[in-house]
Amino acid sequence: MLTVHELLGCMLATVFFAMLLGQPKETLVYSALIALAGYVTYALLGRGMLAFFLSGLVVGILCEIIARIKKKTTTLFLVSGIIPLVPGLGLYRAAILLAEKDYNGSLRTAIDAFGGIGAVALAITLSTALFSFVRVNRRSPNTPLKGDLHAPSDNQ
């Protein structure tokens, strides 16, 4: 069950990380909302590998949409928006288990954490690839396409 403290912590962590990176102030709210949507997706889907992937997809798609609306780079929103999905606690627990010489537990926890990192990275890659094919066409209907054989040439 999601609590207000979790959601507020998610948004504040995102905003503070974005400020640390020097993100423009007018984009902080968007980054926080993107991170919140990703974290809620992650929490509602059960915090497993599929949850990592689908929440990463949500964050990636929202970053692409907001970046196009605000005419900013996607990376601006993505770097701070993905922070709540980073499985840092899993990596920390793996290191603690390794220090306690519980090698099997450490390996299992590290594999889960790196699997989450890979799932989020794959989702972001897929969302970026999906939006690389989507172009906004702002030419007038009578303007011929580049390379059109029936377009008037410059030599006429």
N, C-alpha and C positions, 0 to 999 in steps of 0.2 A: 504494500500500500504506500502510495506516495504521500509525503507530508509537505506542509508548507515550508518547513525548514530545508528539506531537500531541494525543492524547486527554487527557493530563494538563494540557497547556496550555489546551485547550478548557475543561476543568472549572474550572481555576484562574482563567482570565480571566472566566468567568461569575460565580464566587463573589466575586471582588474587585470586579467591576462592581456586583454586587448589594449588596455591603457599602457601596460608595461611595454608592449610592442610598438607603441606610438600610433595606434589606429586613430583615424579622425573621429572626433567626438560625435559627429552626426551619424556615424555608422554603428555606434555602440549598442543602441537599442535593437537594431536589426540582428546584430551578432548574438545578443542575449536571447532574443526570441527564437532564433535558429537553433541555438544550443539547447534551449528549453524544449523545443519540439523534438529534437533528437533524443534527449534524455528521457522524456516522457514515453517516446516510442520504445526505447531500450527497456525501461522499467516495466511497461505494460506487457511486453512480449516475453518476460521471464528472465531477462539478463543472461541469456545463453548465446551461443554462436550465431544463431539466426537473428537474435535481437541485435547483436553487434552489426551484422550485415545490413539489416533493414533500417536501423537507426542511422547508420552511415549513409545509406542511400537517401534517406529523408534529409539529412543535413546537406549532402552534396547537391541534391535537386533544389532545395531552398536557397542555397548559396548561389547557384547558377541563376535562379529566377530573380533574386534580389539584386545581384550584381548587374544584371541586364536592365532592370528597372532603374536603378540608381546610377547606372553608367560608371561602375567601379569594377575593379578586378575581382574575380571570384576568390582568389587567394586571401584577399583582405578579410572576407567574412569566414572563410573556411578554417584558417589557422586558429582563430579564437573560438569559432563555433564548434569545433571538434573536441575541445578540451574536456568536457564532461564525459566523453566516451572513451578516453584513454584509460586502459586498464592498469593504472599505476599501482593500485593496491595489490593486484595479483602479482606484479613483478616484485613488489616489496615483500609480500608473503613468501614468494619463492626464494628470495635472498635470505630471509630469516630461517626458513626451513633448511636451506643449504648450510647456514651457519650452525644450525642445531644438528647437522649431519643426518638429516632425514632426506636422503637423496631421492628416494622414490616420490615422496610428497612434493619435494622441490621441483623435480622434473615434471610431474603431473600439473602442478600449479603454473610453472613457466610455459608449458605447452598450451594450456588454456589461455594464458595472457597473450602469448604470441599469436595464437589463433584468432583472438579478438582483434589484435592489431592488424593482422592480415585481412580479416573480414571487413573491417572499416576501410582499409586501404583499397581493397577490391571494389567496395561499394562506391567510394569516391571516384575511382578510376572509371567505373561504368557510368556514373552520372555525368562526368566530364565528357566521356566519349559520346554519350547520348546527346548532350547539348552541343557538341561540336558539329553535329549534322543539322541542328536547328538554326536557321539563319532568318533574320528579319529582313524581308525584301521590301525596300522602300523606294523602288523605282516606279516611275509612272507606267501605266499599262501600254503606252504607245512607244516607249523607249525600247529599242531592240536589245536583245541580250548580246553580250560580248561573244564574238565568234559566230554570230548568226550569219548565214550565207545570204540572206535577203536584206541585210542591213546596208544602208548607204555607206560607201567607202569614203575615206578621206581624199582619195585621188579624183573624185568626180567633180 
